[in-house]
Amino acid sequence: MATETIKKRTAAVTPRGVNHLVLNVHNMEESHHFWSDLLGFKQVGKLGPREDGIPSMNMQFYSGVIDDVNHHDIALVEREGLPKPPDQWSMFDGALAVNHIAITYPDRESWLEQVQFLKDQGVKMNLRVDHGMTHSVYINDPNGYGVEVLYELPAEVWEHDINGALNYAKLLPEEDLLVDTTDYETNFS
């Protein structure tokens, strides 16, 4: 058996990104409906009963686009005794450990279609924000987790000033939920 020499580093390796997120949920059926039927994630797996003595749990796995890197993006674990979700989601006053989860749609057109679909399904829209690098609508899942539904603006809009783009936010009124312009802001000062 060959032994591989691992290079010693003086700094951490930069990751490719976040592989998946696991959320504790009150009710699997209700959460499945939100993440699958409303947001479009496909269920790709479910934990089954175990015969090896390791306790089993009600856990389901979901994916957006399946590629050669990610097997799932979101997993849900049904748990008893979780705190009651807040009556009103707030990015600024929330009591949950997770502020929000950002879900990216492939392009502007699919994002607009998804926001219209969510609106047609009666999903409450909490905020509509044009950021310097995304256009976003904030909703929340049945457990109180904030969910940012977004599309990425073209890189040439924000790549010259990522920090400025991150600090740019234009709140839009609820009546402008589906108003979206491609006249993107590029001067973030």
MODELLER restraints for C-alpha pairs under 7 A, 6 or more apart:
rsr = mdl.restraints
at = mdl.atoms
rsr.add(forms.Gaussian(group=physical.xy_distance, feature=features.Distance(at['CA:19:A'], at['CA:70:A']), mean=6.45, stdev=0.5))
rsr.add(forms.Gaussian(group=physical.xy_distance, feature=features.Distance(at['CA:19:A'], at['CA:73:A']), mean=6.43, stdev=0.5))
rsr.add(forms.Gaussian(group=physical.xy_distance, feature=features.Distance(at['CA:20:A'], at['CA:72:A']), mean=6.38, stdev=0.5))
rsr.add(forms.Gaussian(group=physical.xy_distance, feature=features.Distance(at['CA:20:A'], at['CA:73:A']), mean=4.29, stdev=0.5))
rsr.add(forms.Gaussian(group=physical.xy_distance, feature=features.Distance(at['CA:20:A'], at['CA:74:A']), mean=5.44, stdev=0.5))
rsr.add(forms.Gaussian(group=physical.xy_distance, feature=features.Distance(at['CA:21:A'], at['CA:73:A']), mean=6.32, stdev=0.5))
rsr.add(forms.Gaussian(group=physical.xy_distance, feature=features.Distance(at['CA:21:A'], at['CA:74:A']), mean=4.94, stdev=0.5))
rsr.add(forms.Gaussian(group=physical.xy_distance, feature=features.Distance(at['CA:21:A'], at['CA:75:A']), mean=6.25, stdev=0.5))
rsr.add(forms.Gaussian(group=physical.xy_distance, feature=features.Distance(at['CA:22:A'], at['CA:74:A']), mean=5.80, stdev=0.5))
rsr.add(forms.Gaussian(group=physical.xy_distance, feature=features.Distance(at['CA:22:A'], at['CA:75:A']), mean=4.55, stdev=0.5))
rsr.add(forms.Gaussian(group=physical.xy_distance, feature=features.Distance(at['CA:22:A'], at['CA:76:A']), mean=5.72, stdev=0.5))
rsr.add(forms.Gaussian(group=physical.xy_distance, feature=features.Distance(at['CA:23:A'], at['CA:75:A']), mean=6.25, stdev=0.5))
rsr.add(forms.Gaussian(group=physical.xy_distance, feature=features.Distance(at['CA:23:A'], at['CA:76:A']), mean=5.01, stdev=0.5))
rsr.add(forms.Gaussian(group=physical.xy_distance, feature=features.Distance(at['CA:23:A'], at['CA:77:A']), mean=6.17, stdev=0.5))
rsr.add(forms.Gaussian(group=physical.xy_distance, feature=features.Distance(at['CA:24:A'], at['CA:76:A']), mean=5.96, stdev=0.5))
rsr.add(forms.Gaussian(group=physical.xy_distance, feature=features.Distance(at['CA:24:A'], at['CA:77:A']), mean=4.85, stdev=0.5))
rsr.add(forms.Gaussian(group=physical.xy_distance, feature=features.Distance(at['CA:24:A'], at['CA:78:A']), mean=5.89, stdev=0.5))
rsr.add(forms.Gaussian(group=physical.xy_distance, feature=features.Distance(at['CA:24:A'], at['CA:79:A']), mean=6.15, stdev=0.5))
rsr.add(forms.Gaussian(group=physical.xy_distance, feature=features.Distance(at['CA:25:A'], at['CA:31:A']), mean=6.90, stdev=0.5))
rsr.add(forms.Gaussian(group=physical.xy_distance, feature=features.Distance(at['CA:25:A'], at['CA:76:A']), mean=6.44, stdev=0.5))
rsr.add(forms.Gaussian(group=physical.xy_distance, feature=features.Distance(at['CA:25:A'], at['CA:77:A']), mean=5.85, stdev=0.5))
rsr.add(forms.Gaussian(group=physical.xy_distance, feature=features.Distance(at['CA:25:A'], at['CA:78:A']), mean=4.85, stdev=0.5))
rsr.add(forms.Gaussian(group=physical.xy_distance, feature=features.Distance(at['CA:25:A'], at['CA:79:A']), mean=5.99, stdev=0.5))
rsr.add(forms.Gaussian(group=physical.xy_distance, feature=features.Distance(at['CA:25:A'], at['CA:143:A']), mean=6.07, stdev=0.5))
rsr.add(forms.Gaussian(group=physical.xy_distance, feature=features.Distance(at['CA:26:A'], at['CA:78:A']), mean=5.73, stdev=0.5))
rsr.add(forms.Gaussian(group=physical.xy_distance, feature=features.Distance(at['CA:26:A'], at['CA:79:A']), mean=5.87, stdev=0.5))
rsr.add(forms.Gaussian(group=physical.xy_distance, feature=features.Distance(at['CA:26:A'], at['CA:80:A']), mean=6.59, stdev=0.5))
rsr.add(forms.Gaussian(group=physical.xy_distance, feature=features.Distance(at['CA:26:A'], at['CA:82:A']), mean=6.70, stdev=0.5))
rsr.add(forms.Gaussian(group=physical.xy_distance, feature=features.Distance(at['CA:26:A'], at['CA:143:A']), mean=6.58, stdev=0.5))
rsr.add(forms.Gaussian(group=physical.xy_distance, feature=features.Distance(at['CA:27:A'], at['CA:78:A']), mean=6.07, stdev=0.5))
rsr.add(forms.Gaussian(group=physical.xy_distance, feature=features.Distance(at['CA:28:A'], at['CA:78:A']), mean=5.67, stdev=0.5))
rsr.add(forms.Gaussian(group=physical.xy_distance, feature=features.Distance(at['CA:31:A'], at['CA:142:A']), mean=6.45, stdev=0.5))
rsr.add(forms.Gaussian(group=physical.xy_distance, feature=features.Distance(at['CA:34:A'], at['CA:141:A']), mean=6.54, stdev=0.5))
rsr.add(forms.Gaussian(group=physical.xy_distance, feature=features.Distance(at['CA:35:A'], at['CA:41:A']), mean=5.87, stdev=0.5))
rsr.add(forms.Gaussian(group=physical.xy_distance, feature=features.Distance(at['CA:36:A'], at['CA:42:A']), mean=5.83, stdev=0.5))
rsr.add(forms.Gaussian(group=physical.xy_distance, feature=features.Distance(at['CA:38:A'], at['CA:118:A']), mean=6.59, stdev=0.5))
rsr.add(forms.Gaussian(group=physical.xy_distance, feature=features.Distance(at['CA:41:A'], at['CA:62:A']), mean=5.73, stdev=0.5))
rsr.add(forms.Gaussian(group=physical.xy_distance, feature=features.Distance(at['CA:41:A'], at['CA:63:A']), mean=5.35, stdev=0.5))
rsr.add(forms.Gaussian(group=physical.xy_distance, feature=features.Distance(at['CA:41:A'], at['CA:64:A']), mean=4.96, stdev=0.5))
rsr.add(forms.Gaussian(group=physical.xy_distance, feature=features.Distance(at['CA:42:A'], at['CA:62:A']), mean=5.28, stdev=0.5))
rsr.add(forms.Gaussian(group=physical.xy_distance, feature=features.Distance(at['CA:42:A'], at['CA:63:A']), mean=5.33, stdev=0.5))
rsr.add(forms.Gaussian(group=physical.xy_distance, feature=features.Distance(at['CA:42:A'], at['CA:64:A']), mean=6.38, stdev=0.5))
rsr.add(forms.Gaussian(group=physical.xy_distance, feature=features.Distance(at['CA:43:A'], at['CA:61:A']), mean=5.70, stdev=0.5))
rsr.add(forms.Gaussian(group=physical.xy_distance, feature=features.Distance(at['CA:43:A'], at['CA:62:A']), mean=4.30, stdev=0.5))
rsr.add(forms.Gaussian(group=physical.xy_distance, feature=features.Distance(at['CA:43:A'], at['CA:63:A']), mean=6.49, stdev=0.5))
rsr.add(forms.Gaussian(group=physical.xy_distance, feature=features.Distance(at['CA:44:A'], at['CA:61:A']), mean=5.64, stdev=0.5))
rsr.add(forms.Gaussian(group=physical.xy_distance, feature=features.Distance(at['CA:44:A'], at['CA:62:A']), mean=5.39, stdev=0.5))
rsr.add(forms.Gaussian(group=physical.xy_distance, feature=features.Distance(at['CA:44:A'], at['CA:63:A']), mean=6.55, stdev=0.5))
rsr.add(forms.Gaussian(group=physical.xy_distance, feature=features.Distance(at['CA:45:A'], at['CA:60:A']), mean=5.83, stdev=0.5))
rsr.add(forms.Gaussian(group=physical.xy_distance, feature=features.Distance(at['CA:45:A'], at['CA:61:A']), mean=5.00, stdev=0.5))
rsr.add(forms.Gaussian(group=physical.xy_distance, feature=features.Distance(at['CA:46:A'], at['CA:59:A']), mean=5.79, stdev=0.5))
rsr.add(forms.Gaussian(group=physical.xy_distance, feature=features.Distance(at['CA:46:A'], at['CA:60:A']), mean=4.30, stdev=0.5))
rsr.add(forms.Gaussian(group=physical.xy_distance, feature=features.Distance(at['CA:46:A'], at['CA:61:A']), mean=6.02, stdev=0.5))
rsr.add(forms.Gaussian(group=physical.xy_distance, feature=features.Distance(at['CA:47:A'], at['CA:58:A']), mean=6.61, stdev=0.5))
rsr.add(forms.Gaussian(group=physical.xy_distance, feature=features.Distance(at['CA:47:A'], at['CA:59:A']), mean=5.51, stdev=0.5))
rsr.add(forms.Gaussian(group=physical.xy_distance, feature=features.Distance(at['CA:47:A'], at['CA:60:A']), mean=6.47, stdev=0.5))
rsr.add(forms.Gaussian(group=physical.xy_distance, feature=features.Distance(at['CA:49:A'], at['CA:56:A']), mean=5.94, stdev=0.5))
rsr.add(forms.Gaussian(group=physical.xy_distance, feature=features.Distance(at['CA:50:A'], at['CA:56:A']), mean=6.07, stdev=0.5))
rsr.add(forms.Gaussian(group=physical.xy_distance, feature=features.Distance(at['CA:58:A'], at['CA:77:A']), mean=5.84, stdev=0.5))
rsr.add(forms.Gaussian(group=physical.xy_distance, feature=features.Distance(at['CA:58:A'], at['CA:78:A']), mean=5.57, stdev=0.5))
rsr.add(forms.Gaussian(group=physical.xy_distance, feature=features.Distance(at['CA:59:A'], at['CA:75:A']), mean=6.86, stdev=0.5))
rsr.add(forms.Gaussian(group=physical.xy_distance, feature=features.Distance(at['CA:59:A'], at['CA:76:A']), mean=5.49, stdev=0.5))
rsr.add(forms.Gaussian(group=physical.xy_distance, feature=features.Distance(at['CA:59:A'], at['CA:77:A']), mean=4.45, stdev=0.5))
rsr.add(forms.Gaussian(group=physical.xy_distance, feature=features.Distance(at['CA:59:A'], at['CA:78:A']), mean=6.49, stdev=0.5))
rsr.add(forms.Gaussian(group=physical.xy_distance, feature=features.Distance(at['CA:60:A'], at['CA:75:A']), mean=5.59, stdev=0.5))
rsr.add(forms.Gaussian(group=physical.xy_distance, feature=features.Distance(at['CA:60:A'], at['CA:76:A']), mean=5.35, stdev=0.5))
rsr.add(forms.Gaussian(group=physical.xy_distance, feature=features.Distance(at['CA:60:A'], at['CA:77:A']), mean=6.80, stdev=0.5))
rsr.add(forms.Gaussian(group=physical.xy_distance, feature=features.Distance(at['CA:61:A'], at['CA:72:A']), mean=6.19, stdev=0.5))
rsr.add(forms.Gaussian(group=physical.xy_distance, feature=features.Distance(at['CA:61:A'], at['CA:74:A']), mean=6.03, stdev=0.5))
rsr.add(forms.Gaussian(group=physical.xy_distance, feature=features.Distance(at['CA:61:A'], at['CA:75:A']), mean=4.35, stdev=0.5))
rsr.add(forms.Gaussian(group=physical.xy_distance, feature=features.Distance(at['CA:61:A'], at['CA:76:A']), mean=6.53, stdev=0.5))
rsr.add(forms.Gaussian(group=physical.xy_distance, feature=features.Distance(at['CA:62:A'], at['CA:72:A']), mean=5.36, stdev=0.5))
rsr.add(forms.Gaussian(group=physical.xy_distance, feature=features.Distance(at['CA:62:A'], at['CA:73:A']), mean=6.01, stdev=0.5))
rsr.add(forms.Gaussian(group=physical.xy_distance, feature=features.Distance(at['CA:62:A'], at['CA:74:A']), mean=5.19, stdev=0.5))
rsr.add(forms.Gaussian(group=physical.xy_distance, feature=features.Distance(at['CA:62:A'], at['CA:75:A']), mean=6.00, stdev=0.5))
rsr.add(forms.Gaussian(group=physical.xy_distance, feature=features.Distance(at['CA:63:A'], at['CA:71:A']), mean=6.96, stdev=0.5))
rsr.add(forms.Gaussian(group=physical.xy_distance, feature=features.Distance(at['CA:63:A'], at['CA:72:A']), mean=4.42, stdev=0.5))
rsr.add(forms.Gaussian(group=physical.xy_distance, feature=features.Distance(at['CA:63:A'], at['CA:73:A']), mean=4.94, stdev=0.5))
rsr.add(forms.Gaussian(group=physical.xy_distance, feature=features.Distance(at['CA:63:A'], at['CA:74:A']), mean=6.50, stdev=0.5))
rsr.add(forms.Gaussian(group=physical.xy_distance, feature=features.Distance(at['CA:64:A'], at['CA:73:A']), mean=6.74, stdev=0.5))
rsr.add(forms.Gaussian(group=physical.xy_distance, feature=features.Distance(at['CA:85:A'], at['CA:143:A']), mean=5.28, stdev=0.5))
rsr.add(forms.Gaussian(group=physical.xy_distance, feature=features.Distance(at['CA:85:A'], at['CA:144:A']), mean=4.77, stdev=0.5))
rsr.add(forms.Gaussian(group=physical.xy_distance, feature=features.Distance(at['CA:86:A'], at['CA:144:A']), mean=5.97, stdev=0.5))
rsr.add(forms.Gaussian(group=physical.xy_distance, feature=features.Distance(at['CA:89:A'], at['CA:140:A']), mean=6.67, stdev=0.5))
rsr.add(forms.Gaussian(group=physical.xy_distance, feature=features.Distance(at['CA:89:A'], at['CA:144:A']), mean=6.36, stdev=0.5))
rsr.add(forms.Gaussian(group=physical.xy_distance, feature=features.Distance(at['CA:89:A'], at['CA:146:A']), mean=6.72, stdev=0.5))
rsr.add(forms.Gaussian(group=physical.xy_distance, feature=features.Distance(at['CA:91:A'], at['CA:99:A']), mean=6.28, stdev=0.5))
rsr.add(forms.Gaussian(group=physical.xy_distance, feature=features.Distance(at['CA:98:A'], at['CA:145:A']), mean=6.64, stdev=0.5))
rsr.add(forms.Gaussian(group=physical.xy_distance, feature=features.Distance(at['CA:99:A'], at['CA:145:A']), mean=6.86, stdev=0.5))
rsr.add(forms.Gaussian(group=physical.xy_distance, feature=features.Distance(at['CA:99:A'], at['CA:146:A']), mean=6.09, stdev=0.5))
rsr.add(forms.Gaussian(group=physical.xy_distance, feature=features.Distance(at['CA:100:A'], at['CA:145:A']), mean=5.98, stdev=0.5))
rsr.add(forms.Gaussian(group=physical.xy_distance, feature=features.Distance(at['CA:100:A'], at['CA:146:A']), mean=4.06, stdev=0.5))
rsr.add(forms.Gaussian(group=physical.xy_distance, feature=features.Distance(at['CA:100:A'], at['CA:147:A']), mean=5.15, stdev=0.5))
rsr.add(forms.Gaussian(group=physical.xy_distance, feature=features.Distance(at['CA:100:A'], at['CA:148:A']), mean=6.58, stdev=0.5))
rsr.add(forms.Gaussian(group=physical.xy_distance, feature=features.Distance(at['CA:101:A'], at['CA:146:A']), mean=6.18, stdev=0.5))
rsr.add(forms.Gaussian(group=physical.xy_distance, feature=features.Distance(at['CA:101:A'], at['CA:147:A']), mean=4.78, stdev=0.5))
rsr.add(forms.Gaussian(group=physical.xy_distance, feature=features.Distance(at['CA:101:A'], at['CA:148:A']), mean=5.92, stdev=0.5))
rsr.add(forms.Gaussian(group=physical.xy_distance, feature=features.Distance(at['CA:102:A'], at['CA:147:A']), mean=5.77, stdev=0.5))
rsr.add(forms.Gaussian(group=physical.xy_distance, feature=features.Distance(at['CA:102:A'], at['CA:148:A']), mean=4.41, stdev=0.5))
rsr.add(forms.Gaussian(group=physical.xy_distance, feature=features.Distance(at['CA:102:A'], at['CA:149:A']), mean=6.10, stdev=0.5))
rsr.add(forms.Gaussian(group=physical.xy_distance, feature=features.Distance(at['CA:103:A'], at['CA:148:A']), mean=5.94, stdev=0.5))
rsr.add(forms.Gaussian(group=physical.xy_distance, feature=features.Distance(at['CA:103:A'], at['CA:149:A']), mean=5.08, stdev=0.5))
rsr.add(forms.Gaussian(group=physical.xy_distance, feature=features.Distance(at['CA:103:A'], at['CA:150:A']), mean=6.15, stdev=0.5))
rsr.add(forms.Gaussian(group=physical.xy_distance, feature=features.Distance(at['CA:104:A'], at['CA:149:A']), mean=6.27, stdev=0.5))
rsr.add(forms.Gaussian(group=physical.xy_distance, feature=features.Distance(at['CA:104:A'], at['CA:150:A']), mean=5.04, stdev=0.5))
rsr.add(forms.Gaussian(group=physical.xy_distance, feature=features.Distance(at['CA:104:A'], at['CA:151:A']), mean=5.41, stdev=0.5))
rsr.add(forms.Gaussian(group=physical.xy_distance, feature=features.Distance(at['CA:105:A'], at['CA:111:A']), mean=5.55, stdev=0.5))
rsr.add(forms.Gaussian(group=physical.xy_distance, feature=features.Distance(at['CA:105:A'], at['CA:150:A']), mean=6.15, stdev=0.5))
rsr.add(forms.Gaussian(group=physical.xy_distance, feature=features.Distance(at['CA:105:A'], at['CA:151:A']), mean=5.29, stdev=0.5))
rsr.add(forms.Gaussian(group=physical.xy_distance, feature=features.Distance(at['CA:106:A'], at['CA:151:A']), mean=6.64, stdev=0.5))
rsr.add(forms.Gaussian(group=physical.xy_distance, feature=features.Distance(at['CA:107:A'], at['CA:151:A']), mean=5.77, stdev=0.5))
rsr.add(forms.Gaussian(group=physical.xy_distance, feature=features.Distance(at['CA:108:A'], at['CA:151:A']), mean=5.97, stdev=0.5))
rsr.add(forms.Gaussian(group=physical.xy_distance, feature=features.Distance(at['CA:111:A'], at['CA:150:A']), mean=6.65, stdev=0.5))
rsr.add(forms.Gaussian(group=physical.xy_distance, feature=features.Distance(at['CA:111:A'], at['CA:151:A']), mean=6.17, stdev=0.5))
rsr.add(forms.Gaussian(group=physical.xy_distance, feature=features.Distance(at['CA:112:A'], at['CA:178:A']), mean=6.69, stdev=0.5))
rsr.add(forms.Gaussian(group=physical.xy_distance, feature=features.Distance(at['CA:124:A'], at['CA:139:A']), mean=6.28, stdev=0.5))
rsr.add(forms.Gaussian(group=physical.xy_distance, feature=features.Distance(at['CA:125:A'], at['CA:137:A']), mean=6.87, stdev=0.5))
rsr.add(forms.Gaussian(group=physical.xy_distance, feature=features.Distance(at['CA:125:A'], at['CA:138:A']), mean=6.15, stdev=0.5))
rsr.add(forms.Gaussian(group=physical.xy_distance, feature=features.Distance(at['CA:125:A'], at['CA:139:A']), mean=5.10, stdev=0.5))
rsr.add(forms.Gaussian(group=physical.xy_distance, feature=features.Distance(at['CA:126:A'], at['CA:138:A']), mean=5.37, stdev=0.5))
rsr.add(forms.Gaussian(group=physical.xy_distance, feature=features.Distance(at['CA:126:A'], at['CA:139:A']), mean=5.35, stdev=0.5))
rsr.add(forms.Gaussian(group=physical.xy_distance, feature=features.Distance(at['CA:127:A'], at['CA:137:A']), mean=5.67, stdev=0.5))
rsr.add(forms.Gaussian(group=physical.xy_distance, feature=features.Distance(at['CA:127:A'], at['CA:138:A']), mean=5.01, stdev=0.5))
rsr.add(forms.Gaussian(group=physical.xy_distance, feature=features.Distance(at['CA:128:A'], at['CA:136:A']), mean=5.88, stdev=0.5))
rsr.add(forms.Gaussian(group=physical.xy_distance, feature=features.Distance(at['CA:128:A'], at['CA:137:A']), mean=4.49, stdev=0.5))
rsr.add(forms.Gaussian(group=physical.xy_distance, feature=features.Distance(at['CA:128:A'], at['CA:138:A']), mean=6.41, stdev=0.5))
rsr.add(forms.Gaussian(group=physical.xy_distance, feature=features.Distance(at['CA:128:A'], at['CA:171:A']), mean=5.99, stdev=0.5))
rsr.add(forms.Gaussian(group=physical.xy_distance, feature=features.Distance(at['CA:128:A'], at['CA:172:A']), mean=5.39, stdev=0.5))
rsr.add(forms.Gaussian(group=physical.xy_distance, feature=features.Distance(at['CA:128:A'], at['CA:174:A']), mean=6.94, stdev=0.5))
rsr.add(forms.Gaussian(group=physical.xy_distance, feature=features.Distance(at['CA:128:A'], at['CA:177:A']), mean=6.18, stdev=0.5))
rsr.add(forms.Gaussian(group=physical.xy_distance, feature=features.Distance(at['CA:129:A'], at['CA:135:A']), mean=6.15, stdev=0.5))
rsr.add(forms.Gaussian(group=physical.xy_distance, feature=features.Distance(at['CA:129:A'], at['CA:136:A']), mean=5.25, stdev=0.5))
rsr.add(forms.Gaussian(group=physical.xy_distance, feature=features.Distance(at['CA:129:A'], at['CA:137:A']), mean=6.30, stdev=0.5))
rsr.add(forms.Gaussian(group=physical.xy_distance, feature=features.Distance(at['CA:129:A'], at['CA:169:A']), mean=6.28, stdev=0.5))
rsr.add(forms.Gaussian(group=physical.xy_distance, feature=features.Distance(at['CA:129:A'], at['CA:170:A']), mean=5.50, stdev=0.5))
rsr.add(forms.Gaussian(group=physical.xy_distance, feature=features.Distance(at['CA:129:A'], at['CA:171:A']), mean=4.59, stdev=0.5))
rsr.add(forms.Gaussian(group=physical.xy_distance, feature=features.Distance(at['CA:129:A'], at['CA:172:A']), mean=5.86, stdev=0.5))
rsr.add(forms.Gaussian(group=physical.xy_distance, feature=features.Distance(at['CA:130:A'], at['CA:136:A']), mean=6.08, stdev=0.5))
rsr.add(forms.Gaussian(group=physical.xy_distance, feature=features.Distance(at['CA:130:A'], at['CA:169:A']), mean=5.72, stdev=0.5))
rsr.add(forms.Gaussian(group=physical.xy_distance, feature=features.Distance(at['CA:130:A'], at['CA:170:A']), mean=5.09, stdev=0.5))
rsr.add(forms.Gaussian(group=physical.xy_distance, feature=features.Distance(at['CA:130:A'], at['CA:171:A']), mean=6.56, stdev=0.5))
rsr.add(forms.Gaussian(group=physical.xy_distance, feature=features.Distance(at['CA:131:A'], at['CA:165:A']), mean=6.69, stdev=0.5))
rsr.add(forms.Gaussian(group=physical.xy_distance, feature=features.Distance(at['CA:131:A'], at['CA:166:A']), mean=6.96, stdev=0.5))
rsr.add(forms.Gaussian(group=physical.xy_distance, feature=features.Distance(at['CA:131:A'], at['CA:168:A']), mean=5.45, stdev=0.5))
rsr.add(forms.Gaussian(group=physical.xy_distance, feature=features.Distance(at['CA:131:A'], at['CA:169:A']), mean=4.53, stdev=0.5))
rsr.add(forms.Gaussian(group=physical.xy_distance, feature=features.Distance(at['CA:131:A'], at['CA:170:A']), mean=6.41, stdev=0.5))
rsr.add(forms.Gaussian(group=physical.xy_distance, feature=features.Distance(at['CA:132:A'], at['CA:158:A']), mean=6.39, stdev=0.5))
rsr.add(forms.Gaussian(group=physical.xy_distance, feature=features.Distance(at['CA:132:A'], at['CA:165:A']), mean=3.90, stdev=0.5))
rsr.add(forms.Gaussian(group=physical.xy_distance, feature=features.Distance(at['CA:132:A'], at['CA:166:A']), mean=6.13, stdev=0.5))
rsr.add(forms.Gaussian(group=physical.xy_distance, feature=features.Distance(at['CA:132:A'], at['CA:168:A']), mean=5.21, stdev=0.5))
rsr.add(forms.Gaussian(group=physical.xy_distance, feature=features.Distance(at['CA:132:A'], at['CA:169:A']), mean=6.71, stdev=0.5))
rsr.add(forms.Gaussian(group=physical.xy_distance, feature=features.Distance(at['CA:132:A'], at['CA:185:A']), mean=6.61, stdev=0.5))
rsr.add(forms.Gaussian(group=physical.xy_distance, feature=features.Distance(at['CA:133:A'], at['CA:152:A']), mean=5.98, stdev=0.5))
rsr.add(forms.Gaussian(group=physical.xy_distance, feature=features.Distance(at['CA:133:A'], at['CA:153:A']), mean=5.25, stdev=0.5))
rsr.add(forms.Gaussian(group=physical.xy_distance, feature=features.Distance(at['CA:133:A'], at['CA:158:A']), mean=5.70, stdev=0.5))
rsr.add(forms.Gaussian(group=physical.xy_distance, feature=features.Distance(at['CA:133:A'], at['CA:165:A']), mean=5.65, stdev=0.5))
rsr.add(forms.Gaussian(group=physical.xy_distance, feature=features.Distance(at['CA:133:A'], at['CA:166:A']), mean=6.97, stdev=0.5))
rsr.add(forms.Gaussian(group=physical.xy_distance, feature=features.Distance(at['CA:134:A'], at['CA:150:A']), mean=6.22, stdev=0.5))
rsr.add(forms.Gaussian(group=physical.xy_distance, feature=features.Distance(at['CA:134:A'], at['CA:151:A']), mean=5.55, stdev=0.5))
rsr.add(forms.Gaussian(group=physical.xy_distance, feature=features.Distance(at['CA:134:A'], at['CA:152:A']), mean=4.52, stdev=0.5))
rsr.add(forms.Gaussian(group=physical.xy_distance, feature=features.Distance(at['CA:134:A'], at['CA:153:A']), mean=5.22, stdev=0.5))
rsr.add(forms.Gaussian(group=physical.xy_distance, feature=features.Distance(at['CA:135:A'], at['CA:150:A']), mean=5.58, stdev=0.5))
rsr.add(forms.Gaussian(group=physical.xy_distance, feature=features.Distance(at['CA:135:A'], at['CA:151:A']), mean=5.82, stdev=0.5))
rsr.add(forms.Gaussian(group=physical.xy_distance, feature=features.Distance(at['CA:135:A'], at['CA:152:A']), mean=6.91, stdev=0.5))
rsr.add(forms.Gaussian(group=physical.xy_distance, feature=features.Distance(at['CA:136:A'], at['CA:148:A']), mean=6.22, stdev=0.5))
rsr.add(forms.Gaussian(group=physical.xy_distance, feature=features.Distance(at['CA:136:A'], at['CA:149:A']), mean=5.55, stdev=0.5))
rsr.add(forms.Gaussian(group=physical.xy_distance, feature=features.Distance(at['CA:136:A'], at['CA:150:A']), mean=4.35, stdev=0.5))
rsr.add(forms.Gaussian(group=physical.xy_distance, feature=features.Distance(at['CA:136:A'], at['CA:151:A']), mean=6.90, stdev=0.5))
rsr.add(forms.Gaussian(group=physical.xy_distance, feature=features.Distance(at['CA:137:A'], at['CA:148:A']), mean=5.74, stdev=0.5))
rsr.add(forms.Gaussian(group=physical.xy_distance, feature=features.Distance(at['CA:137:A'], at['CA:149:A']), mean=5.24, stdev=0.5))
rsr.add(forms.Gaussian(group=physical.xy_distance, feature=features.Distance(at['CA:137:A'], at['CA:150:A']), mean=6.50, stdev=0.5))
rsr.add(forms.Gaussian(group=physical.xy_distance, feature=features.Distance(at['CA:138:A'], at['CA:146:A']), mean=6.77, stdev=0.5))
rsr.add(forms.Gaussian(group=physical.xy_distance, feature=features.Distance(at['CA:138:A'], at['CA:147:A']), mean=5.63, stdev=0.5))
rsr.add(forms.Gaussian(group=physical.xy_distance, feature=features.Distance(at['CA:138:A'], at['CA:148:A']), mean=4.47, stdev=0.5))
rsr.add(forms.Gaussian(group=physical.xy_distance, feature=features.Distance(at['CA:138:A'], at['CA:149:A']), mean=6.18, stdev=0.5))
rsr.add(forms.Gaussian(group=physical.xy_distance, feature=features.Distance(at['CA:139:A'], at['CA:146:A']), mean=5.92, stdev=0.5))
rsr.add(forms.Gaussian(group=physical.xy_distance, feature=features.Distance(at['CA:139:A'], at['CA:147:A']), mean=5.23, stdev=0.5))
rsr.add(forms.Gaussian(group=physical.xy_distance, feature=features.Distance(at['CA:139:A'], at['CA:148:A']), mean=6.43, stdev=0.5))
rsr.add(forms.Gaussian(group=physical.xy_distance, feature=features.Distance(at['CA:140:A'], at['CA:146:A']), mean=4.30, stdev=0.5))
rsr.add(forms.Gaussian(group=physical.xy_distance, feature=features.Distance(at['CA:140:A'], at['CA:147:A']), mean=5.21, stdev=0.5))
rsr.add(forms.Gaussian(group=physical.xy_distance, feature=features.Distance(at['CA:141:A'], at['CA:147:A']), mean=6.94, stdev=0.5))
rsr.add(forms.Gaussian(group=physical.xy_distance, feature=features.Distance(at['CA:157:A'], at['CA:186:A']), mean=5.53, stdev=0.5))
rsr.add(forms.Gaussian(group=physical.xy_distance, feature=features.Distance(at['CA:158:A'], at['CA:165:A']), mean=5.74, stdev=0.5))
rsr.add(forms.Gaussian(group=physical.xy_distance, feature=features.Distance(at['CA:158:A'], at['CA:186:A']), mean=6.62, stdev=0.5))
rsr.add(forms.Gaussian(group=physical.xy_distance, feature=features.Distance(at['CA:164:A'], at['CA:188:A']), mean=5.09, stdev=0.5))
rsr.add(forms.Gaussian(group=physical.xy_distance, feature=features.Distance(at['CA:164:A'], at['CA:189:A']), mean=6.74, stdev=0.5))
rsr.add(forms.Gaussian(group=physical.xy_distance, feature=features.Distance(at['CA:165:A'], at['CA:188:A']), mean=6.17, stdev=0.5))
rsr.add(forms.Gaussian(group=physical.xy_distance, feature=features.Distance(at['CA:168:A'], at['CA:188:A']), mean=6.19, stdev=0.5))
